[in-house]
């Protein structure tokens, strides 16, 4: 217990209390939206959602403080093999009887006696960033832009993407891992020609495989967005009533909110029964709830809060004591950028539905605790940042 009390004292002395405050403000905003988005449910079920989310936030704060006391570089150096094994095992468990299917993906673990389900790919993002940052530092000792170095980093990322795709079929979460890799590789100094080559390979790959997969349901999620943006009237029914029905309801809710919204607890789609209203309103589509009830002003405030959290991560990365710590902070910033961008894009009908939650806002215990843990690691990096007189001479 002395270690615990020492950790708390050290956190309040040197920890990133501003970042914690921003996270709590965003989470409180999320609770307000979740309460509204669950009022249409059975009262006992709505109360359960609020209790689970509140408990997850409280646990997240505790995890944030504890992670702030960890020397994350030393921990990764000593435990990288175990972290890699953890990433593999926790995802493979989805193919056991513990795996639970929801929303078309087998993305959840149900552990008997545990009050909530766990999402392995959500948790593994934490350790994936730590491992990738550790790997990048080792490869920088020679040249991170060497073909061998780039292939190792890309291979690690594609390995994790493949595990997630095979075990859960959650391609949306897999895209987050890819975006984290891009942000960290860019911050790590990988030359731009590799990014250009990756774009060319991706385009050629899509052209080659598209005729074989275009009729798959997952790919229809992409085509319906393209048709919507291009104004293709031949697929209008599919855009509004078929594959694009969820996004159509979302964009209608946001549009009906106008500048200041319909008022809290007064959103037509948010407060009506499921058949006539917004689907996944307290998870994937919670941004649409904000738009309907708080309007453009509320949406801008929400995005401002999340942007401040991201910018704080970048600020910490710029002042980190080593390249590895800087890469970790940038990795978590990239994770937030990816999830915010994709989730808001889904709600605005400019990105396909891939089942990504809005960080700190959407309902989900695994997501909340993971986000607080990631920000706790950023706080740990801030506590060990370079002094100002060394900062200008650092090469991060």
C-alpha positions in Angstrom: 0.0 0.0 0.0 2.9 2.3 0.5 3.8 2.0 -3.2 0.2 3.0 -4.0 0.2 6.0 -1.7 3.6 7.0 -3.0 2.3 6.8 -6.6 -0.6 9.1 -5.8 1.6 11.6 -4.1 4.1 11.6 -7.0 1.3 12.0 -9.5 -0.1 15.1 -7.8 3.4 16.5 -7.6 4.5 15.9 -11.2 1.8 14.1 -13.1 -0.2 15.6 -16.0 -3.2 16.8 -14.2 -4.3 19.0 -17.1 -4.5 15.9 -19.4 -6.5 14.0 -16.7 -8.9 17.0 -16.4 -9.5 17.0 -20.1 -10.2 13.3 -20.1 -12.6 13.7 -17.3 -14.4 16.5 -19.0 -14.8 14.5 -22.2 -16.0 11.5 -20.2 -18.5 13.6 -18.3 -19.8 14.9 -21.7 -20.1 11.3 -22.7 -22.1 10.4 -19.6 -24.6 13.2 -20.4 -25.0 11.9 -23.9 -25.3 8.2 -22.9 -28.0 9.1 -20.3 -30.0 10.7 -23.1 -29.3 7.9 -25.6 -30.5 5.2 -23.2 -33.7 6.7 -22.0 -35.7 4.8 -24.6 -34.5 1.5 -23.2 -35.9 -0.4 -20.2 -35.1 1.7 -17.1 -33.1 -1.1 -15.5 -31.0 -1.6 -18.7 -30.4 2.2 -19.0 -29.4 2.4 -15.4 -27.0 -0.5 -15.9 -25.3 1.3 -18.8 -24.8 4.4 -16.7 -23.4 2.4 -13.8 -21.0 0.5 -16.0 -19.8 3.6 -17.7 -19.4 5.5 -14.4 -17.5 2.5 -12.9 -15.3 2.3 -15.9 -14.4 6.1 -15.6 -13.6 5.7 -11.9 -11.4 2.7 -12.7 -9.9 4.6 -15.6 -8.8 7.4 -13.3 -7.2 4.9 -10.9 -5.4 3.2 -13.8 -4.3 6.7 -15.1 -2.7 7.5 -11.8 -1.0 4.1 -11.5 0.3 4.2 -15.1 1.8 7.6 -14.5 4.2 6.0 -11.9 5.5 3.4 -14.3 8.8 3.9 -16.2 7.3 2.7 -19.4 10.6 2.4 -21.3 12.2 0.2 -18.7 9.0 -1.8 -18.5 8.9 -2.4 -22.2 12.6 -3.3 -22.4 12.2 -6.0 -19.7 8.8 -7.3 -20.9 8.6 -6.9 -24.7 8.4 -10.7 -25.3 5.5 -11.0 -22.8 3.8 -8.0 -24.3 4.0 -9.6 -27.8 2.7 -12.9 -26.4 -0.2 -11.1 -24.7 -1.2 -9.4 -27.9 -1.5 -12.7 -29.7 -3.1 -14.7 -26.9 -5.8 -12.2 -25.9 -7.0 -12.0 -29.6 -6.8 -15.8 -30.2 -9.0 -16.3 -27.2 -11.8 -14.9 -29.3 -11.8 -18.3 -31.2 -12.5 -20.2 -28.0 -15.9 -20.6 -26.3 -15.1 -17.3 -24.4 -15.5 -15.4 -27.7 -18.9 -13.6 -28.1 -20.3 -12.3 -31.4 -22.1 -8.9 -31.5 -22.8 -6.6 -34.5 -21.5 -9.2 -37.0 -18.0 -9.4 -35.4 -16.7 -11.8 -32.8 -14.9 -9.0 -31.0 -15.8 -9.7 -27.3 -14.6 -12.0 -24.5 -17.2 -13.1 -22.0 -15.4 -14.2 -18.8 -17.7 -16.0 -16.4 -18.2 -14.0 -13.2 -16.9 -10.8 -14.8 -19.6 -8.0 -15.0 -18.8 -6.8 -18.5 -17.4 -8.2 -21.7 -13.8 -7.3 -22.8 -12.7 -6.2 -26.3 -9.2 -7.7 -26.9 -8.2 -5.6 -29.9 -9.1 -2.4 -27.9 -6.8 -3.5 -25.0 -4.0 -4.7 -27.3 -3.7 -1.2 -28.8 -1.9 -0.1 -25.7 0.8 -2.8 -25.9 1.0 -2.6 -29.7 2.1 1.1 -29.5 4.7 0.2 -26.8 6.1 -2.6 -28.9 6.2 -0.6 -32.1 8.0 2.3 -30.4 10.5 -0.1 -28.9 11.1 -1.7 -32.3 11.5 1.7 -34.0 14.2 2.8 -31.6 16.2 -0.4 -32.3 15.9 0.1 -36.0 16.8 3.8 -35.8 20.3 2.8 -34.6 21.1 2.0 -38.2 18.6 3.6 -40.5 14.9 3.4 -40.0 14.2 4.0 -43.8 16.2 1.0 -44.9 14.0 -1.6 -46.7 14.7 -4.2 -44.0 13.7 -1.7 -41.3 10.5 -0.6 -43.0 9.5 -4.2 -43.8 10.0 -5.2 -40.2 7.8 -2.4 -38.9 5.1 -3.0 -41.6 5.3 -6.7 -41.0 4.7 -6.2 -37.3 1.6 -4.1 -38.1 0.2 -6.4 -40.7 0.7 -9.3 -38.4 -1.5 -7.6 -35.8 -4.0 -6.6 -38.5 -4.1 -10.2 -39.7 -4.7 -11.6 -36.2 -7.6 -9.2 -35.6 -9.1 -9.9 -39.1 -8.9 -13.7 -38.6 -10.0 -13.9 -34.9 -12.8 -11.2 -34.9 -13.4 -10.0 -38.5 -13.2 -6.4 -37.0 -11.6 -4.6 -39.9 -12.5 -1.2 -38.4 -10.3 -1.9 -35.4 -7.6 -3.2 -37.8 -7.7 0.1 -39.7 -6.9 1.9 -36.4 -3.7 -0.2 -36.0 -2.7 0.8 -39.6 -3.2 4.5 -38.9 -1.2 4.2 -35.6 1.6 2.7 -37.7 1.5 5.5 -40.3 1.6 8.3 -37.6 4.4 6.7 -35.7 6.4 5.9 -38.8 6.0 9.5 -40.0 7.1 10.8 -36.6 10.0 8.4 -36.6 11.5 9.8 -39.8 10.6 7.1 -42.3 11.2 8.7 -45.7 8.2 9.9 -47.7 8.9 7.7 -50.6 7.8 4.7 -48.6 4.4 6.3 -47.9 4.0 7.1 -51.6 4.9 3.5 -52.4 2.4 2.2 -49.9 -0.4 4.3 -51.5 0.5 3.0 -54.9 0.5 -0.6 -53.7 -2.8 -0.1 -51.9 -4.5 1.4 -55.0 -3.2 -1.4 -57.3 -4.3 -4.0 -54.7 -7.8 -2.6 -54.5 -8.1 -2.6 -58.3 -7.0 -6.2 -58.6 -9.1 -7.7 -55.8 -12.2 -5.5 -56.2 -14.0 -7.6 -58.8 -13.7 -10.6 -56.4 -14.9 -8.9 -53.2 -17.2 -6.1 -54.4 -20.3 -8.1 -53.6 -19.3 -8.8 -50.0 -21.3 -7.0 -47.4 -18.3 -5.3 -45.8 -17.3 -3.9 -49.2 -20.8 -2.7 -49.8 -20.3 -0.4 -46.9 -17.6 1.4 -48.9 -19.5 1.4 -52.2 -22.6 2.9 -50.6 -20.5 5.8 -49.2 -18.9 6.4 -52.6 -22.3 6.3 -54.3 -23.7 8.8 -51.7 -20.8 11.2 -52.2 -21.0 11.0 -56.0 -24.8 11.4 -56.0 -25.5 8.1 -57.8 -29.3 7.9 -58.0 -29.3 4.4 -59.3 -28.4 3.1 -55.8 -30.6 5.6 -53.9 -32.6 2.8 -52.1 -29.5 1.1 -50.9 -28.0 4.4 -49.7 -31.1 5.3 -47.6 -32.8 2.0 -46.7 -30.3 -0.7 -47.3 -26.6 -0.7 -46.4 -26.5 3.1 -45.8 -29.6 3.2 -43.5 -27.6 3.7 -40.3 -25.7 6.6 -41.8 -28.8 8.1 -43.3 -30.5 8.2 -39.8 -27.3 9.7 -38.4 -26.9 12.5 -40.8 -30.6 13.3 -40.5 -30.3 13.6 -36.8 -27.3 15.9 -37.0 -28.9 18.0 -39.7 -32.1 18.4 -37.7 -30.2 19.7 -34.7 -29.2 22.9 -36.6 -27.0 25.4 -34.7 -28.0 24.8 -31.1 -29.9 21.5 -31.3 -33.4 20.4 -30.2 -32.6 20.6 -26.6 -31.3 18.0 -24.1 -33.6 14.9 -23.9 -35.7 16.3 -26.7 -34.0 14.8 -29.8 -36.7 13.1 -32.0 -34.6 10.1 -33.1 -32.6 9.9 -29.9 -35.7 9.6 -27.7 -37.9 7.5 -30.0 -38.2 3.7 -30.3 -35.5 1.7 -32.1 -37.5 1.0 -35.2 -38.1 4.6 -36.1 -34.8 6.1 -34.8 -31.1 6.2 -34.6 -29.3 2.8 -34.3 -26.3 2.3 -32.0 -27.0 5.7 -30.5 -25.1 5.2 -27.3 -22.1 3.6 -29.0 -21.1 4.1 -32.6 -23.5 6.9 -33.4 -23.3 9.0 -30.2 -21.9 11.9 -32.2 -25.3 12.1 -34.0 -27.0 12.3 -30.6 -24.8 15.3 -29.7 -25.7 16.9 -33.1 -29.4 16.4 -32.7 -29.7 17.6 -29.1 -26.9 20.1 -28.8 -26.5 21.1 -32.5 -23.4 22.4 -34.2 -22.3 24.2 -31.0 -22.3 21.0 -29.0 -20.5 19.1 -31.7 -17.8 21.8 -31.9 -17.4 21.7 -28.2 -17.1 17.9 -28.1 -14.5 18.0 -30.9 -12.6 20.8 -29.2 -12.3 18.7 -26.0 -11.0 15.7 -28.0 -8.6 17.9 -30.0 -7.2 19.3 -26.8 -6.4 15.8 -25.6 -4.7 15.0 -28.9 -2.7 18.2 -28.8 -1.6 17.5 -25.3 -0.2 14.2 -26.4 1.7 15.9 -29.2 3.0 18.5 -26.7 4.2 15.8 -24.4 5.9 14.0 -27.3 7.8 17.2 -28.2 9.2 17.3 -24.7 9.9 13.6 -24.2 13.2 12.5 -22.7 13.9 10.0 -25.5 12.8 9.1 -29.0 11.0 6.0 -27.7 8.9 8.0 -25.3 8.1 10.5 -28.1 7.0 7.7 -30.4 4.7 6.3 -27.7 3.0 9.6 -27.1 2.6 10.2 -30.9 1.2 6.6 -31.2 -1.5 7.3 -28.7 -2.2 10.7 -30.4 -2.6 8.8 -33.7 -4.9 6.3 -32.0 -7.2 9.1 -30.9 -7.0 10.9 -34.3 -8.0 7.7 -36.1 -10.9 6.8 -33.9 -12.3 10.4 -33.8 -11.9 10.8 -37.5 -13.5 7.5 -38.5 -16.3 7.7 -36.0 -17.3 11.3 -37.0 -16.9 10.4 -40.6 -19.3 7.5 -40.2 -21.9 9.8 -38.6 -21.5 12.4 -41.4 -21.8 9.7 -44.2 -18.3 10.2 -45.5 -16.8 7.0 -44.1 -18.2 3.5 -44.0 -19.6 2.0 -40.9 -16.8 0.0 -39.3 -17.9 -0.1 -35.6 -15.4 2.3 -34.0 -16.4 4.1 -30.9 -15.8 7.8 -30.1 -13.0 7.9 -27.5 -14.1 8.9 -24.0 -17.6 9.6 -25.3 -19.2 6.3 -26.4 -20.4 3.6 -24.1 -17.9 0.8 -23.5 -15.9 -0.2 -20.4 -13.0 -1.6 -22.3 -12.7 1.5 -24.4 -12.9 3.9 -21.5 -10.3 2.1 -19.3 -8.0 1.6 -22.3 -8.1 5.3 -23.2 -7.4 6.4 -19.6 -4.5 3.9 -19.4 -3.0 5.2 -22.6 -3.3 8.8 -21.3 -1.7 7.6 -18.0 1.3 6.4 -20.0 1.5 9.9 -21.7 1.4 11.4 -18.2 4.3 9.1 -17.2 6.2 10.4 -20.2 5.5 14.0 -19.2 6.7 13.3 -15.6 10.1 12.2 -17.1 10.3 14.9 -19.8 13.5 16.8 -20.6 14.3 20.0 -18.7 13.8 23.2 -20.7 17.6 23.8 -21.0 18.1 20.5 -22.9 14.9 20.6 -25.0 16.2 22.7 -27.9 19.2 20.3 -28.3 17.1 17.1 -28.3 16.6 15.2 -31.6 13.3 13.5 -31.3 
